[in-house]
Amino acid sequence: MTTQRTSWALAREAAGLFLTAFGLLGVLVALGALHWAAGLSTAMAGLLATGLLMRPKPTAAPWAHLARAAVCILGYGGLTGCAFALCTPLGWIGVSLAVVLLGLWLTTREHEDEGAR
């Protein structure tokens, strides 16, 4: 017994993906019409969410882990840049949060290294 999908199921899935993509494009265009930073912030938040949800297996190729890191950095950097454009204190909050996250990452990495010995 095979688990291949029927052509109707594939067509339905393709139509769903097509409608989702154009729906998201419509949201981004509408937000961009309100203010350019609103549309760009939403796009960057989507990139950041994609990077956070995209979890390659530990045995995955190194480029998969690098791609995830690049998407996260691009999304967070774009959000921080838009925050500076909207309100300067919001931008500094984004920079400060990045510094806090880096500090937390450094402190937890040390504990992981000690446990490995």
C-alpha positions, 0 to 999 in steps of 0.5 A: 500500500502506497501513501502517494497523494491523489492529484486532487489532494496535490492541487488542493494543497497547491491552491492553499499555498498560492492563496496563503502567499497572495494573502500575506502579500496583500497584508504586507502591501496594505501595511506598507501603504499605511507606513513603509516601516509597518510593512517592512517590520511585518516582513522582518518579523516573518523572517525572524519567526521563520528562522526561529521555527526552522530547526535543522536536526543536529546531523543536518549539513552545516549550511542549514544551521548557517542559513537559520542563523542568517535568517534570524540575524536578518529578521532581527536586524531589520526589526531593529532598523525599523524600530529606529525609524519609527521611534529611536528609543524602540531601536535602542531597546532592540539593540539592548535586547540583542546584547542581553541575549548575547550575554545569556548565550555566553553564560549558558555556553560555558555551563554546557562546555563544563558538562561535556568534560 
